[in-house]
Amino acid sequence: MTRHIIFIIDGLPGGGAENVTLTLAGGIADRGFQVTLLSLGARLDYEIPNNITYKVCQDEPSGPFRKLTELARRARALDKELHQLIEEKGKPSLVISSLHKTDRIVVRSKVLENYPVWHCIHGIYSRSYLGNKKYLSRWFKKFKIQQTYDKRNIITVSDAVGDDLINAVGIKPKKIITIYNPFDFSSIRERAQATNPFEGEEYILHIGRLHQVKRQDRLLEAFAQANIPTRLIIVGQGEPTVTEQIKATINRLNLQERVTLTGFTHNPLPILKGARLFALSSDSEGLPTVLIESLICGTPIVSTACPGGVGEIMTGTLSAYQSDLNSQSLAEKLLLCWQSPPDITSEMYAKFDINLIIERYLSLMVEQD
């Protein structure tokens, strides 16, 4: 029987980790493996590749204690789905769990106790989960994260993510390895050839969820300070409160005529390819997909030198385009890149080739009787 690989994720809204999971699942299926993508939520903003099986295991909460019983309840629902899935397709040779809420459910699974499960960590947890916590609240959150990942198999998407987990969060994993996110260069270039709604314009681009950690407010302030005679396009969707804050910042800085919010776009690559430069303004990043996609499309990049994998992407001549974590420094780098962009070469992104990454994942498989 063909080997079976299962990916589990909390849902598929428009986000980097979700996009990475789909790319990896589709790439492994292309090699002839049975691949199942099991989503623990019905949200789906992406097209599912035809060569993988997509299943939804949605929570159905009820009763006054539904929040307290959520993880145990969802783990039971997951086990019920897994029993049926294994009966249909066979025992999994590899299970990949992505995103923290998914991991908290997966570690409670009884079915998966007997299978090779790896938890893929995409972000800097000391920032994204502990950054706004203090005192007892911080200790308790840190303890819960440790409970989830101690003595587990961990994949981190950058060396910086692994360092953060061990040294800042205090995780003591069973095994921990770094595997970069996979990028199908030919597919990205092909998709980038689609129609660009901003064709013929010069613009600076930002793509990302509208979320506090992405710091679109910092980018807007930097754009205003740089005073570059162009438009800033922001592609993405997110929390309503953050969206309203971004709109308020645009109004406060009198940028209504110079900033465009497009919302979520299924294929932003044509917009990325057509940009004069791409800008990232985050407080932390695991391994920012869009920076690598930008290089593959030949678009220069600017980013904050935030904790995470940015420094593993922006090496060599690209390091000059990293800013400090403030709007003034970011404005200076935007202006530098606008006036003196770097030459983009294939050596800058070769280590993210999907074929190299798939081999690393397949090496984690074990035989199942």
C-alpha positions in Angstrom: 0.0 0.0 0.0 1.2 3.5 -0.8 2.5 5.3 2.3 0.0 7.6 4.0 0.9 11.1 5.3 -1.5 13.2 7.3 -1.4 17.0 7.8 -3.5 18.5 10.6 -4.2 22.2 10.9 -6.8 24.3 12.7 -8.3 25.8 9.6 -7.3 27.4 6.3 -7.8 31.2 6.5 -5.5 33.3 4.4 -2.2 33.0 6.2 1.5 32.0 5.7 1.5 28.8 7.7 -1.7 27.6 5.9 -0.2 28.4 2.5 3.0 26.5 3.5 1.0 23.5 4.6 -0.9 23.3 1.3 2.3 23.7 -0.8 4.1 20.9 1.2 1.1 18.6 1.1 0.6 19.1 -2.7 4.3 18.6 -3.3 4.5 15.3 -1.4 1.4 14.1 -3.1 3.0 14.8 -6.5 5.6 12.2 -5.5 3.0 9.5 -5.3 2.2 9.4 -1.6 -1.3 9.3 -0.2 -1.8 12.7 1.5 -4.7 13.8 3.7 -5.2 17.3 4.9 -7.4 17.2 8.0 -8.7 20.7 9.0 -10.1 21.2 12.5 -12.2 24.2 11.2 -14.4 24.8 8.2 -12.7 28.1 7.2 -11.2 27.7 3.7 -9.7 30.6 1.8 -7.5 28.5 -0.5 -8.0 26.1 -3.3 -7.2 22.5 -2.3 -4.9 20.7 -4.7 -6.6 17.9 -6.6 -4.1 15.3 -5.5 -4.7 15.5 -1.8 -7.7 14.4 0.3 -9.3 17.2 2.3 -11.4 16.5 5.3 -13.0 18.8 7.9 -13.4 17.8 11.6 -15.4 20.8 12.9 -16.1 21.4 16.5 -19.7 21.4 17.6 -19.8 23.0 21.0 -22.8 22.9 23.3 -23.5 23.2 27.0 -22.5 25.8 29.7 -19.0 24.3 30.0 -18.2 24.1 26.3 -15.1 26.4 26.7 -13.6 24.4 29.5 -14.1 21.1 27.7 -13.1 22.3 24.2 -9.7 20.7 23.9 -10.8 17.3 25.2 -14.0 17.4 23.1 -12.1 18.3 20.0 -9.5 15.6 20.6 -12.3 13.0 20.8 -13.8 14.3 17.6 -10.3 14.1 16.0 -9.8 10.5 17.1 -13.2 9.5 15.6 -12.2 11.0 12.3 -8.7 9.4 12.5 -10.1 6.0 13.1 -12.2 6.2 9.9 -9.3 7.7 8.0 -6.8 5.0 8.9 -9.4 2.3 8.1 -9.8 3.8 4.7 -6.2 4.8 3.8 -4.0 2.8 6.2 -1.7 3.7 9.0 0.2 7.0 8.6 3.9 6.9 8.1 4.1 10.6 9.1 1.7 13.1 10.8 2.5 16.8 10.7 0.6 19.1 13.1 0.7 22.9 12.4 -0.3 25.9 14.5 -0.5 26.0 18.3 -4.2 25.4 18.8 -4.0 22.4 16.6 -1.0 21.1 18.6 -2.9 21.5 21.9 -5.6 19.2 20.4 -3.3 16.7 18.7 -1.3 16.0 21.9 -4.5 14.9 23.5 -5.3 12.4 20.8 -5.3 8.7 21.9 -5.1 7.4 18.3 -2.0 9.4 17.5 0.0 8.1 20.5 1.2 5.2 18.4 2.2 7.2 15.3 5.1 9.4 14.3 3.8 12.9 15.0 5.9 16.1 14.4 4.7 19.5 15.4 5.7 22.3 13.0 6.3 25.6 14.7 6.0 28.7 12.5 6.4 31.6 14.8 8.4 33.2 17.7 6.3 32.1 20.7 8.0 34.4 23.2 6.6 37.3 21.2 3.4 36.0 19.7 2.1 34.2 22.8 4.1 35.7 25.7 4.9 39.2 24.5 1.8 40.8 26.0 1.7 38.7 29.2 3.2 39.6 32.6 3.7 38.0 36.0 1.4 35.1 36.8 -0.4 35.3 33.4 2.9 34.9 31.6 4.1 32.0 33.8 0.8 30.2 33.3 0.8 30.7 29.5 4.4 29.6 29.3 3.6 26.5 31.4 0.8 25.5 29.1 3.1 25.8 26.0 5.7 23.7 27.8 3.0 21.1 28.6 2.1 20.9 24.9 5.6 20.5 23.5 7.9 19.0 26.1 9.1 15.5 25.0 7.5 16.0 21.5 9.1 15.9 18.1 9.4 19.5 16.9 10.1 21.0 13.4 10.9 24.7 13.4 10.8 26.8 10.2 14.0 28.6 11.1 16.9 28.3 13.5 15.7 31.4 15.3 12.3 29.8 16.0 14.1 26.8 17.6 16.4 29.0 19.7 13.4 30.9 20.9 11.5 27.7 21.9 14.3 26.3 23.9 16.0 29.4 25.4 13.0 31.8 25.8 10.1 29.5 26.3 11.9 26.7 28.0 10.7 23.8 25.8 12.5 20.4 26.3 11.6 18.6 23.1 12.2 14.9 22.4 13.8 15.9 19.1 14.0 19.3 17.3 15.1 20.1 13.8 14.9 23.0 11.4 13.3 22.5 8.1 12.7 25.7 6.0 9.4 26.3 4.4 9.1 24.8 0.8 8.8 27.0 -2.3 7.9 25.7 -5.8 9.9 28.2 -7.8 8.3 27.3 -11.2 4.8 27.4 -9.8 5.3 30.7 -8.1 6.7 32.3 -11.3 3.8 30.8 -13.3 1.2 32.1 -10.9 2.9 35.5 -10.9 2.2 35.8 -14.7 -1.6 36.2 -14.0 -3.3 39.6 -14.4 -2.0 42.3 -12.0 -4.9 44.7 -11.2 -2.2 47.4 -10.6 -0.4 46.8 -13.9 1.5 49.9 -15.1 1.7 51.5 -11.7 4.7 52.0 -9.4 4.0 51.1 -5.8 5.3 49.7 -2.6 3.6 46.5 -1.4 2.9 44.8 1.9 1.1 41.4 2.1 0.1 39.9 5.5 -2.6 39.3 7.9 -3.9 42.4 9.7 -2.6 41.6 13.1 -0.8 43.4 15.9 2.4 41.4 15.4 2.6 42.5 11.7 2.7 46.1 12.8 1.1 47.7 9.7 0.9 50.9 11.8 4.7 51.0 11.9 4.8 50.6 8.1 2.3 53.4 7.6 4.3 55.7 9.8 7.5 54.8 7.9 5.8 55.3 4.6 4.6 58.8 5.6 8.1 59.7 6.9 9.9 58.5 3.8 7.6 60.7 1.7 8.3 58.6 -1.4 6.1 59.8 -4.4 4.2 56.5 -4.8 1.4 54.4 -3.5 1.4 51.8 -0.7 -0.7 48.8 -1.3 -1.6 46.5 1.7 -3.0 43.1 0.8 -4.5 41.0 3.6 -7.4 40.6 6.0 -7.5 40.1 9.7 -9.1 41.0 13.0 -11.8 43.7 12.8 -10.3 45.8 15.6 -6.9 45.8 14.0 -8.4 46.7 10.6 -10.2 49.6 12.2 -6.9 50.7 13.9 -5.1 50.6 10.5 -7.8 52.7 8.9 -7.6 55.2 11.7 -3.8 55.4 11.3 -4.3 56.1 7.6 -6.7 58.9 8.4 -4.4 60.3 11.1 -1.4 60.4 8.7 -3.5 61.9 5.9 -2.7 58.9 3.6 -6.1 58.3 2.3 -5.1 59.1 -1.3 -1.8 57.1 -1.1 -2.7 53.9 0.6 -4.9 51.1 -0.7 -6.3 48.2 1.4 -7.3 45.4 -1.0 -8.4 42.8 1.5 -7.5 39.1 1.0 -6.4 38.1 -2.5 -6.3 34.4 -3.5 -3.2 35.0 -5.7 -1.2 38.1 -4.7 1.8 37.0 -6.7 1.1 39.2 -9.8 0.9 42.2 -7.5 4.1 41.1 -5.8 5.9 40.7 -9.1 4.8 44.1 -10.3 5.9 46.0 -7.1 8.8 48.3 -7.0 9.6 46.9 -3.6 8.0 44.8 -0.9 8.1 45.9 2.8 7.6 43.9 6.0 7.2 45.7 9.3 6.7 42.9 11.9 7.7 42.6 15.5 8.5 38.9 15.0 8.4 36.3 12.2 9.1 32.6 12.0 10.1 32.4 8.4 8.2 35.0 6.4 7.0 33.3 3.2 6.3 36.5 1.4 9.9 37.7 1.6 11.1 34.5 -0.2 8.3 34.7 -2.7 9.3 38.3 -3.4 12.9 37.3 -4.2 11.7 34.5 -6.4 9.6 37.1 -8.3 12.6 39.4 -8.6 11.2 42.0 -6.3 13.5 43.8 -3.8 12.7 43.5 -0.1 12.8 45.6 3.0 12.1 44.3 6.5 12.5 45.0 10.1 15.3 43.0 11.7 12.8 41.4 13.9 13.3 38.2 16.0 12.9 35.2 13.8 13.9 34.0 10.4 14.3 37.3 8.6 18.0 37.3 9.2 18.2 33.8 7.6 16.7 35.1 4.4 18.3 38.6 4.2 21.9 37.6 4.2 24.8 39.1 2.2 23.9 42.3 0.3 20.3 42.0 1.5 21.2 42.6 5.1 21.6 46.3 4.3 17.9 46.5 3.8 16.9 45.4 7.4 15.7 48.2 9.7 15.5 48.6 13.4 12.1 48.1 15.1 11.0 51.7 14.6 9.3 53.7 11.9 12.2 56.1 11.4 14.7 53.3 10.6 12.2 51.5 8.4 11.5 54.8 6.5 15.3 55.1 5.8 15.4 51.5 4.4 12.3 52.1 2.3 14.0 55.1 0.8 17.3 53.2 0.3 15.6 50.4 -1.5 13.5 52.7 -3.6 16.6 54.7 -4.8 19.2 51.8 -4.8 17.6 48.4 -5.0 19.7 45.3 -4.7 20.3 42.9 -7.6 18.2 39.7 -6.9 20.0 36.4 -7.8 18.9 32.8 -7.5 21.5 32.1 -4.9 19.6 34.3 -2.5 16.7 31.8 -2.2 18.1 28.4 -3.5 18.0 26.8 0.0 14.2 27.1 0.0 13.7 24.9 -3.0 10.6 22.6 -2.5 12.5 19.5 -3.6 15.2 19.9 -0.9 12.5 20.6 1.7 10.3 17.6 0.7 13.4 15.3 1.1 13.8 16.5 4.6 10.2 15.8 5.5 10.2 12.4 3.9 13.3 11.4 5.9 11.1 11.7 9.0 8.8 8.8 7.9 8.7 5.5 9.6 7.5 2.1 8.4 4.0 1.1 9.5 2.8 -2.6 9.4 
